[in-house]
Amino acid sequence: MFPLTGSLSLAAAGAILALTAASMPARADELAQNLGPVAPREPILTWVGSKRIIAFYQPDNGDCAVHVVVWHPTDVNAESTAGFQATLNPRQMAHIETAENKSLYLQCGDNAERLAIVDTAKFVIAGATN
């Protein structure tokens, strides 16, 4: 993982704030969730094991410039927070894995129209390869 940059943390905080204001969870102790697929600059918010993930992207000449932040929600000092940026080609996937061996795959849509969580088990069952 690469260190979290200032612009990434600011963008992530803004995305969390925007999503929280737009869709408040049913209970105060629940964290917002958005499993996507999402359009540019809309966040995917989900869990991978005990870690929280926020992922969003911006179109970049038909590719997806993806920003991901991973953290443990009980870590009040944000010492477990990690972030990275990657550019995905259309249909290309990014694999995120936690120390608990829990995984998440994000896929860039055609012409950077969307970012989606992909269930790779369906590919294995169908005999397809990534």
N, C-alpha and C positions, 0 to 999 in steps of 0.2 A: 504494500500500500504506500501511497505517496502522502506527504504531510498535507494537512488541510490548509488551503490558502485563504487569505482574508476575503477575497471576492466570493469564493465558494461558500464560506460560512455565512456571509451576509446574504447571498442568494438563497441558501438553504433556510435561514431564519425567516426571510421574507416569504418563502413558499409555505413554510409551516404556519406562519401567522395568517396568511391568506386562506389557506385551506381550513384552518381551525375556525376562523370567523365565518366561513361559508357553510361549513357542515359540522356543527357541534355534535359530539357523541351523545348517546342516549343517557349515559351515566357520567358523573364527574371523573371517575377513576378510569374510564375507557379512553384510549388514545384514538384519534381519528385514523381512518383507514381508507385508502383509495387504491384498488387493485388494477385500475386501468382497463383497457388501454387509454393512454392520454395523448392529447395534442401537445404541440410545443409549449414549453414553459408551464405546463400543468404537472403537479407532483404525483408520483406513485408513492404511497405511504403504506408500508406493510411490516410484518414481522418475519424474520428468518431465525428460527430457534428463539433464543432470548434476546436477540438484537433487533433494533428498529432500523428501518431503511427508508430513506427518502431519495428518490431518483427523479430527475427531470432532464429535459434535453432542449436544445435549440437546433433548428435546421442549419446545415452547413454545406451548401452546394449539393443538396440531395442526400447527404449523410446526416447522421444524428450525433451531435456533440453532446455526449451524455455526462451528467454530473451525478455522483452518488455519494451519500454520507451514511455511515453505519455507526451506531452507538448503542450502548446499553442504557436503557431508560432510568435505571436506579443509580447511575454514575453521576452524582451531582457535580463533580469537578470536571466532567467531560474528558477524563483521562483515557477512556476507552474509545473515544471518537476517532474515526478514520474517514478519509474521503479520497476520491479519485475522480479523474476526468479521462474520458476516452472518446474517440470518434469511431462510430460504427457505420459500416457500409449498409445499404438497404439489405434487409433479411439477416444481417450478421447479428450474433448473440454475444452478450457479455455474461460471464459466469461469476457469481459472487458466492463465496463459501465462507462460513464462519468456523471458528475453532471447534464448534460442536458438530462439525460435519453436516451442517444444514446448508442447503444450496438454494439459490435463486438465479434464474436466467432472465435477462432482459433482451428484447429483440427490437431492432430498428425496423420500422415499416417501410414499404416502398416509397421512394422519393421523400423520405423523412416526414411522412404524414402522421405517424404515431409511434409511441414507445409502448411495448406491452410486456407483461410477465408471460413467460412461456413454460408450459408443463412439458419437460423433455421426456417424461415417461410415455407420453402419447407417441413421440417419435420412435422410441425403442419398440413399443408394441407394434407399431405400423411397419417396422423394419427400415425406417428412414435413418439417415445419418445427418449430423449437424453440419 
